[in-house]
Amino acid sequence: MSRIDLSGLDVRPAQVWGGVRLVPLVRAEPVPGLRLHREVYGGFGAVDLPDRTTYLSYVPHGFVADWTGTGSGAESAAYGTRLGGEVTAADSMPVRRLHRMAKRRRDKDGRAERRLRFLPLHLALEGYLALHFGGPSVVWDEWSREAVRHGLSPRSEAAYAGWSVPGLAEALRIFELHPGQCGMLLYVADALAAAFVVPHPEDYRLLHPTLVEDLYGELVHQYAYYGAPVPEFTARIRDGAGGVRNLAGLRAAAREQERAWAAAHDGLMARDLLETSYAFERVQRMGPFDLYRFLPPFLRGGAEQHIGELITDRKGRTVYLKTFRLSENQIRKGHLLRRLADCDWHLGRTAEALGTSYAEVVRRIRSAGLDPLLNAHVVTERLREDQES
């Protein structure tokens, strides 16, 4: 598996509020055997990771995947849901300690249940933050002692809660749900900001408001703040000779407009999300389902790139999906870390692989916020020697 498979999900005409466009995704039939519900945390969370590091972030809620077949607990998704800008993450809010990003539930006798608690989006973000987290694998002179001992620790990235993205909370509040809706693609200034898919329409109805508490990248916030209103979807149906003459013809013409919209959407607006080849890491098996998180190829060139997590069935079809769009700076940082690791963190070989100079590689490292990893004295001496030669 290298791409996101959204087969079984159909696109419906978009709804628009200002610069926010919401594209519904519907299923003809719910996915059998899996339900999602929500656990409300409502504050900051500290997650203990297997490598003895800690992930700290605002964690408003967790999702529980239930494949018992009973759908137990689905109604709890409505508890604690909020919409609007009044939600705050501070105000003397305690830090909740959580064990692992994804953890199987156990009964009172210690036996593993057919339920898994995971932290939506944070599972994916932790995967991005852990990208080559160990730092230099070879003790080259250019790297500082701290880089060799502690790698990229601590590493941090900034994100915005949904209620701080202009127009998003209001758009989600007035959004009309379609029959059979199991997901949505969210666009800001017609740039894809996030994708969200669940297995059952009832799950979506209860989890839809949680989108206002999700995390969104810097680019999404900027587009929402500075972007102009986007045009609404309009259907144009011919009349007169050769056009619509009865209700059956009107219905057929309307369906043709829906098909045209879906083809244009998948081939243009969602193309980068659906056609990108991702690196998938399986996090947990859940009976007939698998939970993955994924990273993009970090290619330069301006194409949008997303990180995220998804649950697939035995055929590889997407049952659950949540994505986070990376900014250009985050893409460049991921690209640079990948190239450094491929070249055993040797700056000279990295410069050759990138087709640039030693000085340019040093500049990129510093602009990516990784300057403390460098041994300033050794790097300065090498740059001086290169200038003299």
Sequence and secondary structure as in RCSB ss.txt:
>XXXX:A:sequence
MSRIDLSGLDVRPAQVWGGVRLVPLVRAEPVPGLRLHREVYGGFGAVDLPDRTTYLSYVPHGFVADWTGTGSGAE
SAAYGTRLGGEVTAADSMPVRRLHRMAKRRRDKDGRAERRLRFLPLHLALEGYLALHFGGPSVVWDEWSREAVRH
GLSPRSEAAYAGWSVPGLAEALRIFELHPGQCGMLLYVADALAAAFVVPHPEDYRLLHPTLVEDLYGELVHQYAY
YGAPVPEFTARIRDGAGGVRNLAGLRAAAREQERAWAAAHDGLMARDLLETSYAFERVQRMGPFDLYRFLPPFLR
GGAEQHIGELITDRKGRTVYLKTFRLSENQIRKGHLLRRLADCDWHLGRTAEALGTSYAEVVRRIRSAGLDPLLN
AHVVTERLREDQES
>XXXX:A:secstr
  S   TTEEE   EEETTEEEEEEEESS  TT EEEEEEEEEEEEEE TTS EEEEEEEEEEEEE SSS TTGG
GGGTT   STT  S SS  EEEEE SEEEEE TTS EEEEEEE TTHHHHHHHHTTTTT  SS  TTB HHHHHH
TT S     EEGGGSTTHHHHHHH    TTEEEEEEEETTEEEEEEE SSHHHHHHHGGGGGGSEE HHHHHHHH
H             STTS  SHHHHHHHHHHHHHHHHHHIIIIITHHHHH   EEEEEEEETTEEEEEEE    S
SS   EEEEEEE TT  EEEEEEEE  HHHHHHHHHHHHHHHTTT HHHHHHHHTS HHHHHHHHHHTT GGGB 
HHHHHHHHHHHHH 
